[in-house]
Amino acid sequence: MAVTDGAPLQLSEPAAAAAAAGTSSGPRAAPARRRAQATKRKRQAPNGAPAAKRGNGASSLPAKKTAAKPAQRSLKGKAQKVFSRKKSLAGASERSQEQKPGVKTSSLFKNNPEIPELPRYAQGAHLGNEGLVGSAFFRVDWSSCPILFVICRPEVKQVQEKVFSSDAFHELDLHPHLISTLNTVLNIFHMTSVQKQSIPALLEGRDALVRSQTGSGKTLAYCIPVVQSLQAMKTKIQRGDGPYALVLVPTRELALQSFDTFQKLLKPFTWIVPGVLMGGEKRKSEKARLRKGINILISTPGRLVDHIKSTKNIHFSRIRWLVLDEADRILDLGFEKTITVILNAINAECQERQNVLLSATLTEGVTRLADISLHNPVSISVLDEGLGQPYLTDEESSDDSDSLSDDDYDDDDDDDDDDEELDGFAIPEGLEQYVVVVPSKLRLVCLAAFILQKCKFETDQKLIVFFSSCELVEFHYHLFFQTLLGSAGAPASGQLPSGGPRLTFLRLHGNMDQEERTAVFREFAQAGPGVLFCTDVAARGLDLPQVTWIVQYNAPSSAAEYIHRIGRTARIGCHGSSLLFLAPSEAEYVSSLASHKINTSEMKMEDILSVLTRDDSFQARRGGGQQPQAVGPQETQERATVLQTVFEDYVHSCEGTVAWAKRVLHPGLRDLPRSLKHIFHIRLLHLGHVAKSFGLRDAPQNLGGSAVKKRKVNVKRPDLRKRAQQKHLAEALRSEYASGLEAGGAKAKKQSKQAEADGELGEPSGASSSSSSSDV
Ligand SMILES: Nc1ncnc2c1ncn2[C@@H]1O[C@H](COP(=O)(O)OP(=O)(O)OP(=O)(O)O)[C@@H](O)[C@H]1O
């Protein structure tokens, strides 16, 4: 991999000097002139970043429903407050620094909990830098790491699956134009393993239950037989005939993806018209398209039910194919009842059809769905033999995703298993998985350093960074965009080679309007190097080419989610890597993953941070420039402090951003599986330290200085405890729904009702979610 020199990022002198001295210039120190200049620039996009609403992430506006207006406003034009290239601004800042003592940036490297040693088989990875040795890096403070644990897990192997077969498409009995489209338009010649097994069976007219790893070509496995059979119908299909094939997918992006694939395959068969229905689109124009006729109908379940109820021109009398893609996800999102309504509607009009159900995992719910939707199906699984049963037993499958109760926060109740459905699930061979254990205080700088490492010092890097909620995505997107883009994203500086890496920041989550989501999805799919900040809205099924790294900044809610997230890289036989961030108190999660045959290697935080020594933008400056620069670990620490100061200065540059940072700080309030509560729990984190990872200088008052104290009170007073549990539950539900995917809880119900009223049911329906999965 080519390594390039980094472009220096020019910190204003005082910021650097303050950081070197452990201080920073506070926002109030900024003179009026500087503010005025910043305001003047407000509407100018930072260098290299467009000012459009969407696009490469240049927008200063958080997505519609996410961030509060004051915070939005405060963000505009702030970036260069810190990264000013203008001497006059630096000078102004310097003067203010002299006039008013700055705010101290407390040490990032003191009083951190010890980083526990991971089991030997989880180690060995490094970034390729001359390493800093971590042993002397931290002072142990056991008081902030109250729980000791012993890691003990079985040795596991990464499951591997042969992606490609040696069989070419032309060996199949397909229309020659279909084969040439595959070869010339899609540039595809040989079948993947799952295609090799599925396509012949489907061409024979069988129903099929298909299970295969992420990125193994499942979409074409059903698209090809559908197109082949429809173009071959004796009576030529007319547009006005309506749907011959119905494809149900869980999310809008997947609907678009499937639609794109059909569109390509149908190029030689122009009389067959594909169409997509999905939440977020205008219902009226969808009705008009239905009236004209759609022969291959791709839809999200909620929106289809909406049309079934309200659109006269929808009928299923000619349906020959029913495809349920990502069936596990459809059920996870609470669409069981919705699917039942759709099945009943189709069955009422036609019985004779082929049914295909594709799922990465086979839970009990998926099995039930297969039972009611498939007839004598062929079961296709291209996983290694002996990797477990395709179906789960009742005991293995505890489908409780939508049955949260107060007990979810009951510390004593650990009788549940989080991610039961992974037996036999495959991780692509070319995927290397890493974990980095980072104390809370250093989280933010570590993520920034990793992004800089990949995007500034390496070429052709495309990263997806997963967060657990829309708010977290918005917050970090803006924070990084405003503070880092000056260095890596706007390589006007001569040190980056011309045509070299150019950093793009994008974000994708469920609170963005559909137009923006579609644009971002398409842009990132086609983009070169860049970083996509997202929720799990992008975790499943999305085919985003050439993604090299998956970063999980917030841990996934289950091992299944972990696999879906990392499945966005190393697709279709390519190589890719993933990195999971964990706090020291969360290190045991490595064992939990290993128990599901998910084997990670450790990446050292020090190695990630050491990239900062290659970037003189973060050089700490000393008074008069007399003292020698630090070297080795000390230099890394100083530069990390400079970077943290940049973040803190930015966040504290106005009340809006401080308030925003406080609002998104909800550690441990996510809907995590009960069996993992002992790993991911707010009481195990030091809130003051966590606050630093949001660019805050102190722990927010309203969250209390010590979560441990809170807990003690709650233990003594059950009534308070219960109330706290309910509050946590509400937060968890809100957070999960806010990811744009998960449904459940009062808010989801309310939203669903609203959506029903608006006729916008493309996204998961809370009403459906609250229904019991056993209804199917
Ligand atoms: N036979 C093939 N040869 C080369 N590339 C292929 C082949 N089949 C599919 N692809 C490409 O592989 C990528 C992944 O395919 P696809 O999205 O269908 O995978 P998937 O199994 O549905 O993944 P996921 O489980 O994540 O949804 C796509 O870009 C697709 O064009």
The ligand as an ORCA input file, in Angstrom:
! r2SCAN-3c Opt
* xyz 0 1
  N     -20.742    -13.931     -9.981
  C     -20.252    -12.765     -9.598
  N     -19.020    -12.374     -9.978
  C     -18.515    -11.184     -9.590
  N     -19.171    -10.298     -8.825
  C     -20.406    -10.635     -8.426
  C     -21.010    -11.871     -8.776
  N     -22.244    -11.919     -8.231
  C     -22.410    -10.771     -7.551
  N     -21.312     -9.988     -7.670
  C     -21.099     -8.676     -7.051
  O     -20.840     -8.893     -5.671
  C     -21.340     -7.841     -4.886
  C     -22.120     -8.383     -3.707
  O     -23.287     -9.025     -4.147
  P     -24.630     -8.998     -3.265
  O     -24.912     -7.620     -2.783
  O     -25.662     -9.672     -4.050
  O     -24.212     -9.887     -2.047
  P     -25.136    -10.439     -0.865
  O     -24.805    -11.865     -0.700
  O     -26.552    -10.074     -1.154
  O     -24.581     -9.632      0.359
  P     -25.342     -9.261      1.745
  O     -25.575    -10.533      2.478
  O     -24.398     -8.360      2.403
  O     -26.610     -8.603      1.317
  C     -22.144     -6.982     -5.855
  O     -21.385     -5.842     -6.179
  C     -22.338     -7.831     -7.072
  O     -22.405     -7.082     -8.255
*
